Amino acid sequence: MKYKDLFTPPHGEAREPKRQCLIWSENHEHAVASIDDEIHPQAKRVWLEFAGLNVIYAYEKHWKTGDWELVEEKTGNIPLVNNNPFKPDSESVFPVNKH
């Protein structure tokens, strides 16, 4: 499954998703991924948005079923950054964050 597979156009509109999304792991490390990438096994939450909309769609992997669910819609833009703000010295789980 790819990140873009989580996306459904709002209200049935044919909109193009932005090419990058933000992913978070269980330990709150975050990384930027292409929407065409396979969902990383450590991804717990994914933020996606459509071009032309000022809305962020947050999807979360259900702890029990493993299914992805839309859990939040909010106004704004995704801050596309790679880092581990809560444990900066810990081992990164996302390859893009490894130095």
C-alpha positions as CSV (number, residue, x, y, z in Angstrom):
1,M,0.0,0.0,0.0
2,K,1.3,3.5,-0.9
3,Y,0.7,6.8,1.0
4,K,-1.5,8.0,-1.9
5,D,-3.8,5.1,-1.4
6,L,-4.9,6.6,1.9
7,F,-6.1,9.7,0.1
8,T,-9.7,10.2,-1.0
9,P,-10.7,13.5,-2.6
10,P,-12.9,15.7,-0.4
11,H,-16.6,15.7,-1.3
12,G,-15.9,13.5,-4.4
13,E,-13.9,16.3,-6.1
14,A,-11.2,15.2,-8.6
15,R,-8.2,16.9,-6.9
16,E,-4.6,16.1,-7.2
17,P,-2.8,15.3,-3.9
18,K,0.4,17.1,-3.1
19,R,3.5,15.0,-3.9
20,Q,4.8,14.8,-0.4
21,C,3.4,13.8,3.0
22,L,4.6,13.8,6.5
23,I,4.9,10.5,8.4
24,W,5.3,9.9,12.2
25,S,6.5,6.8,14.0
26,E,5.3,5.5,17.4
27,N,8.1,7.5,19.1
28,H,7.1,10.7,17.4
29,E,10.0,10.7,14.9
30,H,8.8,12.4,11.7
31,A,10.0,12.2,8.1
32,V,8.9,13.5,4.7
33,A,7.9,10.8,2.1
34,S,6.7,10.8,-1.5
35,I,3.1,9.9,-1.8
36,D,4.2,7.3,-4.3
37,D,6.3,5.4,-1.7
38,E,5.2,2.3,0.0
39,I,4.0,3.0,3.6
40,H,6.9,2.4,5.9
41,P,6.3,-0.3,8.5
42,Q,7.2,2.1,11.3
43,A,4.6,4.7,10.1
44,K,1.9,5.3,12.7
45,R,0.4,8.6,11.5
46,V,0.4,10.2,8.0
47,W,-0.5,13.8,7.1
48,L,-1.7,14.4,3.6
49,E,-3.1,17.4,1.7
50,F,-4.4,18.4,-1.7
51,A,-3.1,21.1,-4.0
52,G,-5.3,24.2,-3.7
53,L,-6.8,23.3,-0.3
54,N,-5.7,24.7,3.0
55,V,-6.7,21.5,4.8
56,I,-4.6,18.7,6.4
57,Y,-5.9,15.2,6.5
58,A,-4.4,13.0,9.2
59,Y,-4.6,9.2,9.0
60,E,-3.6,6.9,11.8
61,K,-2.9,3.2,11.8
62,H,-5.4,1.5,14.2
63,W,-3.5,-0.2,17.1
64,K,-5.5,-3.4,16.9
65,T,-6.6,-3.9,13.3
66,G,-3.7,-2.3,11.5
67,D,-6.2,-0.5,9.2
68,W,-5.6,3.1,8.3
69,E,-8.4,5.6,9.4
70,L,-9.0,9.3,8.8
71,V,-8.7,10.7,12.3
72,E,-8.4,14.4,11.8
73,E,-9.1,17.2,9.3
74,K,-7.7,20.7,10.2
75,T,-6.9,24.0,8.5
76,G,-3.3,24.6,7.7
77,N,-0.3,23.3,5.8
78,I,1.9,20.4,6.6
79,P,5.4,21.3,8.0
80,L,7.6,19.1,5.8
81,V,10.6,18.4,8.1
82,N,12.7,15.3,8.9
83,N,13.7,14.9,12.5
84,N,13.1,13.2,15.9
85,P,12.3,16.2,18.2
86,F,11.6,14.1,21.3
87,K,14.7,11.8,21.2
88,P,17.2,13.6,18.9
89,D,20.1,11.2,19.8
90,S,18.1,8.0,19.4
91,E,18.4,5.6,16.4
92,S,16.2,6.8,13.5
93,V,13.5,4.4,12.2
94,F,13.1,6.2,8.9
95,P,15.9,5.8,6.4
96,V,15.6,9.4,5.3
97,N,16.6,10.5,8.8
98,K,19.8,8.5,9.0
99,H,23.0,10.4,8.6
